[in-house]
Amino acid sequence: EKAEKAEKAEKAETEKAEAGEAEPSVQKAGTEATPAAEPAGAAEPEKAQEKAQESPEAALQRQVEDLEGKLKESKHKLLLTLASFENLKKEFAKERENRRK
């Protein structure tokens, strides 16, 4: 029983780790702590520095490209929804006809 409980606990811990839910301070016996590739806050100053060096035109161009991408994505979702709606209308019309017969 103890072995089964230990296996279940280890399996649950593994699943949590794969899902990113495991606590970073929890380690299995015999494993070494690996330092993070980059501290969480280290990327922030680099991005801020890049933005400071970026010209206003380049910043606006990047914003336009981002917004165009979002617009394209929204249009795609809208078209899929519209097609689904049209298909449902046809399906319901067929069902209505079949009930009348």
Backbone hydrogen bonds, N-H to C=O, Kabsch-Sander energy under -0.5 kcal/mol:
donor,donor_aa,acceptor,acceptor_aa,energy
5,K,1,E,-2.6
6,A,2,K,-2.4
7,E,3,A,-2.4
8,K,4,E,-2.6
9,A,5,K,-2.6
10,E,6,A,-2.5
11,K,7,E,-2.5
12,A,8,K,-2.6
13,E,9,A,-2.3
14,T,10,E,-2.3
15,E,11,K,-2.5
16,K,12,A,-2.3
17,A,13,E,-2.3
18,E,14,T,-2.3
19,A,15,E,-1.8
20,G,16,K,-0.5
20,G,17,A,-0.8
21,E,16,K,-3.2
22,A,16,K,-0.8
26,V,23,E,-1.1
27,Q,25,S,-0.5
31,T,28,K,-1.6
42,A,39,P,-1.4
43,A,39,P,-0.6
46,E,42,A,-0.9
47,K,43,A,-2.2
48,A,44,E,-2.4
49,Q,45,P,-2.5
50,E,46,E,-2.3
51,K,47,K,-2.4
52,A,48,A,-1.9
53,Q,49,Q,-1.8
54,E,50,E,-1.3
59,A,55,S,-2.3
60,L,56,P,-2.4
61,Q,57,E,-2.5
62,R,58,A,-2.4
63,Q,59,A,-2.2
64,V,60,L,-2.6
65,E,61,Q,-2.4
66,D,62,R,-2.4
67,L,63,Q,-2.7
68,E,64,V,-2.6
69,G,65,E,-2.0
70,K,66,D,-2.1
71,L,67,L,-2.5
72,K,68,E,-2.5
73,E,69,G,-2.2
74,S,70,K,-2.5
75,K,71,L,-2.6
76,H,72,K,-2.1
77,K,73,E,-2.3
78,L,74,S,-2.4
79,L,75,K,-2.5
80,L,76,H,-2.3
81,T,77,K,-2.3
82,L,78,L,-2.6
83,A,79,L,-2.5
84,S,80,L,-2.2
85,F,81,T,-2.4
86,E,82,L,-2.5
87,N,83,A,-2.3
88,L,84,S,-2.2
89,K,85,F,-2.3
90,K,86,E,-2.2
91,E,87,N,-2.4
92,F,88,L,-2.8
93,A,89,K,-2.1
94,K,90,K,-2.2
95,E,91,E,-2.3
96,R,92,F,-2.4
97,E,93,A,-2.2
98,N,94,K,-2.5
99,R,95,E,-2.0
100,R,96,R,-1.4
101,K,97,E,-1.1
